[in-house]
Amino acid sequence: MRKALAVLLLLLLISPLVSAGRVIYYPDKENFVRFIHSNTTFRVIPGRDPWAKGWARYVDAKLGEVLERGNGTIVLVGNVYENAEMRKLWNLTGLPENASLSPMIIVLNGTVFVTGSEENIYQTHDAFSEIWNPPVKVLGIFVFLAFAIVLMFGLSLRTDKSYSARFFLLGVSLILVWFTLSERPVFHDSFLKFLSKALSVSAGASPSSPLLAVVGRILSLVPPTDEVIWLVHWLLLLTMTGLFFYVAPRRERGLGFIAFGIVFSAPLFRSQVATVGTSLPGLVLMLLTMAIATNSSFVPGLRRTAGILLLVATTLLASLFNPYVLLFSPIFALTYPGRRLRNSSYLLLSLVGFLFMCRVYGFGWLSEWVDFRLQGGLLGNLIFQSFLGLVVLAYALIKGSRRIRWKGPTAFITLSTLVFLVASPFLGVLFPYTLTLVSILAVRLLHSVIQT
């Protein structure tokens, strides 16, 4: 009987709470909406833990898009157990203290409480995602960087006196049309959890992976808002478009547009790159690594040293998003024989760099990349999604496999694609990488057959 009365009392206490999605509003959502549309100023006070300080940076940046900073409304972030100021004012809510461990937005008497724990504070993102007001300065930087990327690739591709620059501009126009027609992004839980951890790192927490260390450092330098993340996402798409032309045959850069079209014909690939996450940066870095590996001459001297170091750096950066990119180094040594010093340097430095990261951050961050489980659905989906590329591959191999040169760039891409194709049915996270490699290899082999 006593337990029943206790449960009834708790229900009566929290009955005024209004839930909208995963975040709870108290006394109602309209109070919070009126706050973000008011003329008041605000001041954010985080708790003492890094996760609360990190998320407070996000809250401060988002509110700063629509309100002025000042001493008007106090915004408290965290919970009563680690935020001393919240604990002092919590009696105003009339709620039990453990309620502050839930993702809630409370607006009372000129005070806003943004509550939660380290595990669920990211769910309050739902409330602040309704603020969409990219600053003019941010838009200006985006336009400048987008123009710089287009100009850099356009002028570089124009030097080969072919139609590659025009094809690149056509690819850019497709991305820009996609950008103008896109709606506000919806960030999935997996990315929001990652963002919350990265913000904690930016506030002083110890990173559990090298990727969190890098992203946390970046977020300590730029405003961690939805708008900034979304615009960076589109800059990466523009960069990826240009890199497709540099993994195409050197004398036929325009074929990069065909590879671009083949991979974007796959619905799964489009959904992967349209979603903000770690897939797109990983793809861009993988393409950059391949472009350096297949286009650098590695002439003996200082240029060779610089080229090897750049290749090692991009390989290690790409491995933060996809550790299997590290396999590029032994594949490169196998398919570019004859220069033992270059190959051994690339292989050794990549391995030492990766082992150093594992020594510093442990091996836990590799867990999702070693969870091998064969799934028939994954294999069928892979064949369906990459069907166009596989058809082109089959045609090229049937038409003239003997004409294909199995050393150099084509061999490097072929062996890399085979490795990813074998692993993909066991690891769904490799899908976008495999689809990209299949499209590039299809163009490479088709070009080899036609030219010879």
GIFENKA-V574317 format. One record per pair of residues at least 6 apart in sequence whose C-alpha atoms are under 7 Angstrom apart, sorted by the first residue. I is the first residue (numbers start at 1). J is the second residue. If there is no record, write none. Layout:
# GIFENKA-V574317
<<I;J> <I;J>>
This chain:
# GIFENKA-V574317
<<13;95> <14;95> <16;26> <16;27> <17;24> <17;25> <17;26> <17;27> <17;28> <18;24> <18;25> <18;26> <18;27> <18;28> <19;25> <22;123> <23;103> <23;104> <23;123> <23;124> <23;126> <24;103> <24;104> <24;105> <25;104> <25;105> <25;106> <26;105> <26;106> <26;107> <27;106> <31;107> <32;107> <36;66> <39;67> <40;67> <40;72> <40;73> <41;67> <41;68> <41;69> <41;70> <41;71> <41;72> <41;73> <42;68> <42;69> <42;70> <42;71> <42;72> <42;73> <42;74> <42;75> <43;69> <43;70> <43;71> <43;73> <43;74> <43;75> <44;56> <44;60> <44;74> <44;75> <44;76> <45;75> <45;76> <45;77> <46;52> <46;53> <46;56> <46;76> <46;77> <46;78> <46;83> <47;53> <47;77> <47;78> <47;82> <47;83> <48;82> <48;83> <49;82> <50;200> <50;203> <50;204> <50;205> <51;118> <51;200> <52;77> <52;78> <53;200> <53;203> <54;199> <54;200> <54;202> <54;203> <55;196> <55;199> <56;77> <58;224> <58;225> <61;223> <61;224> <61;225> <62;128> <62;131> <62;225> <65;133> <65;135> <73;110> <73;111> <74;110> <74;111> <74;112> <75;111> <75;112> <75;113> <76;86> <76;112> <76;113> <76;114> <77;113> <77;114> <77;115> <78;114> <78;115> <78;116> <78;117> <79;86> <79;100> <79;101> <79;115> <79;116> <79;117> <80;86> <80;87> <80;97> <80;100> <100;115> <100;116> <101;115> <101;116> <101;117> <102;115> <102;116> <102;117> <103;115> <103;116> <103;120> <103;121> <103;123> <103;124> <104;114> <104;115> <104;116> <104;124> <105;113> <105;114> <105;115> <106;112> <106;113> <106;114> <107;113> <115;121> <122;192> <122;193> <122;196> <134;227> <142;231> <146;235> <149;239> <153;242> <154;165> <154;168> <157;164> <157;165> <158;164> <158;165> <163;254> <164;253> <164;254> <167;254> <167;257> <168;242> <168;257> <171;241> <171;257> <172;238> <172;241> <187;276> <191;277> <198;212> <198;215> <198;216> <199;216> <199;219> <201;207> <201;213> <201;216> <202;216> <202;217> <202;219> <202;220> <207;213> <208;361> <209;361> <209;365> <210;320> <210;357> <210;361> <211;320> <233;276> <236;281> <236;284> <240;284> <241;260> <243;287> <243;288> <244;256> <244;259> <244;260> <245;253> <245;254> <245;255> <245;256> <245;257> <246;253> <246;291> <247;290> <247;291> <248;255> <248;256> <248;440> <248;444> <249;444> <255;443> <259;439> <259;440> <259;443> <262;388> <262;389> <262;439> <263;269> <263;435> <263;436> <263;439> <264;270> <266;385> <266;386> <267;385> <268;385> <269;432> <272;279> <273;279> <273;280> <278;321> <282;318> <282;321> <282;322> <283;433> <285;314> <285;318> <286;318> <286;325> <289;311> <289;314> <289;315> <292;311> <293;311> <294;409> <296;307> <298;304> <298;307> <308;346> <312;346> <312;349> <312;350> <315;325> <315;326> <316;350> <316;354> <318;325> <319;325> <319;326> <328;416> <329;346> <329;347> <330;347> <331;412> <331;415> <331;416> <332;412> <333;343> <335;407> <335;408> <335;411> <335;412> <336;407> <336;408> <372;426> <372;427> <373;426> <374;425> <374;426> <375;425> <375;426> <378;425> <378;428> <379;425> <386;435> <389;438> <389;439> <389;442> <392;442> <393;442> <393;445> <396;445> <396;446> <396;449> <400;449> <403;449> <403;452> <404;445> <404;448> <404;449> <410;444> <413;441> <414;441> <417;434> <417;437> <417;438> <420;434> <421;434> <424;430> <424;431>>
